[in-house]
Amino acid sequence: MNTIKVTVNCHGLIQIINEPSPNLLGLKSNPTLSVEPGITVKRLLYEIGIPGSLDLLIFVDGQPSRFDLILEDGMRIDVFSLAAGG
């Protein structure tokens, strides 16, 4: 099966997720993942265990991204949680 490699950096997510998945925890030591071609940002986030209920800001290769963006080999994904406060 062909795969592509993407790099995922999560900023502040592990601290706000009650029970981080092993996939999410593993990104700290190895942020490069092999994934299926045609995967979207939304599907990637699901597969690494980031809940869809979180308010997130996503950048791909330094640019704001949509959740339906189809990832390509070598892309860098930065995921930020939006801080709640008052």
TAVENCOR-V189911 format. One record per pair of residues at least 24 apart in sequence whose ideal C-beta (glycine too) atoms are under 10 Angstrom apart, sorted by the first residue. I is the first residue (numbers start at 0). J is the second residue. Records with the same first field share a line. If there is no record, write none. Layout:
# TAVENCOR-V189911
I = J ; J
This chain:
# TAVENCOR-V189911
0 = 33 ; 35 ; 36
1 = 33 ; 35 ; 36 ; 72
2 = 32 ; 33 ; 34 ; 35 ; 36 ; 38 ; 72
3 = 32 ; 33 ; 34 ; 35 ; 36 ; 37 ; 38 ; 70 ; 71 ; 72 ; 73 ; 74
4 = 31 ; 32 ; 33 ; 34 ; 70 ; 72 ; 73 ; 74
5 = 30 ; 31 ; 32 ; 33 ; 34 ; 38 ; 40 ; 43 ; 59 ; 70 ; 71 ; 72 ; 73 ; 74 ; 75 ; 76
6 = 30 ; 31 ; 32 ; 60 ; 73 ; 74 ; 75 ; 76 ; 77
7 = 31 ; 32 ; 34 ; 40 ; 43 ; 44 ; 47 ; 49 ; 70 ; 74 ; 75 ; 76 ; 77 ; 78
8 = 58 ; 75 ; 76 ; 77 ; 78 ; 79
9 = 44 ; 47 ; 49 ; 55 ; 76 ; 77 ; 78 ; 79 ; 80
10 = 56 ; 58 ; 77 ; 78 ; 79 ; 80
11 = 78 ; 79 ; 80 ; 81 ; 82
12 = 44 ; 47 ; 48 ; 49 ; 50 ; 53 ; 55 ; 78 ; 79 ; 80
13 = 80
14 = 80
15 = 50 ; 53 ; 80 ; 82 ; 83
16 = 48 ; 49 ; 50 ; 53 ; 80
17 = 50
18 = 48
19 = 47 ; 48 ; 49
20 = 46 ; 47 ; 48 ; 49 ; 50
21 = 47 ; 48
22 = 46 ; 47 ; 48 ; 49
23 = 47 ; 48 ; 49 ; 78
24 = 48
26 = 78
30 = 75 ; 76
31 = 73 ; 75
32 = 70 ; 76
33 = 72
34 = 70 ; 72
35 = 70
36 = 69 ; 70 ; 71 ; 72
37 = 69 ; 70 ; 71
38 = 68 ; 69 ; 70 ; 71
39 = 65 ; 66 ; 67 ; 68 ; 69 ; 70
40 = 64 ; 65 ; 66 ; 67 ; 68 ; 69 ; 70 ; 74 ; 76 ; 78
41 = 65 ; 66 ; 67 ; 68
42 = 66 ; 67 ; 69 ; 70
43 = 68 ; 70 ; 74 ; 76 ; 78
44 = 76 ; 78
47 = 76 ; 78
49 = 78 ; 80
53 = 78 ; 80 ; 81
54 = 79 ; 80 ; 81 ; 82 ; 83
55 = 79 ; 80 ; 81
56 = 80 ; 81
